[in-house]
């Protein structure tokens, strides 16, 4: 398993523009990852216990807070979910 692969994001900034140029976007929404990637890093999350109410409540609160901050546009999501169709030729 690769713990960190910076090559994964080398051209990620171009993906959405490419999709918008070449596809008909039906739905697009941010799904988080901005703050949660800092928490759900293996060096941290591997110490969480599934049976711990404290740990579960912490993760649930983190998800909820991140969603709320994205919703009110205080932060943007690092991940986006896009549903699109191939554009029909003009």
N, C-alpha and C positions, 0 to 999 in steps of 0.2 A: 504494500500500500504506500502510495506517495503522500506524505503528510502535507507538503506544500508544493504546488506547481505553478510558479508565476507565469509560465508560458501560456497558461490557460486564458489569461486576460490581456494578452498583448494587443489584440485588436478588438476587444470586446466592445469598445466605444462605438465601433462601426456597425455592429450587428443590427441595432434598431433602425438606423438609417437605411441599411440594405433591405431589411424587411419592408419598411415603408415604401421604398422605391419599387420593389418587385412583387409585393403581395398586397392584397386587400385586407387590411387589419379589421377584424370583426370585434375583437375584445383585447384589451391590454390593461393589465393592472400589476402594481408592485406587490411582491409577496414577502418582502423583508430581507433578512440577512445582514442588515447594516450593523445592528448591535449583537444579534444572536451569534454571528460568526465569531465574535470575541468570547462568548460564553461556551459555545458548542465546539470548541477546540478540544481535541483529544487530551491535551495536557490538563484541562480543567474538568471537562464533562466525564472523563473516565473515573473520576472520584465521586461522582454522584451515585447514589443508591436508589434503585427503583422503588424500594419499599419505604423510603424516607419521605414523609409528608413535607418536611422542611424543603428538601431538594425539589420535589415535584411542584410545590407552591412557588418556589423561586423561579423555576423554568416557565411555569404558566404565567406568572407575573411579567417575566421578561418578554414572552411572546405578546401578551396583551399590551404592555407599554410600547413595544416597538410598533405594533399595528396602529395604536392610537397616535403615536408621533408621526407615522407616515400619513395617516388619514388627515391630520391637521397641517400637514406639509412642513413640519419642523425638521424632519429628516426625509431623505428619499430612500427607497429600497434598493439594495444591491442586486436583487433578483427581480425579474419581470416575467410574467406569464402572458404570452401573446398567442391569440388564436387568429389564424389568417388563412385566406384562400389565395391560390396563385391568381395573379391578375390576368384577365382575359385580354388578348390582343385587341388593340383599337381598330 
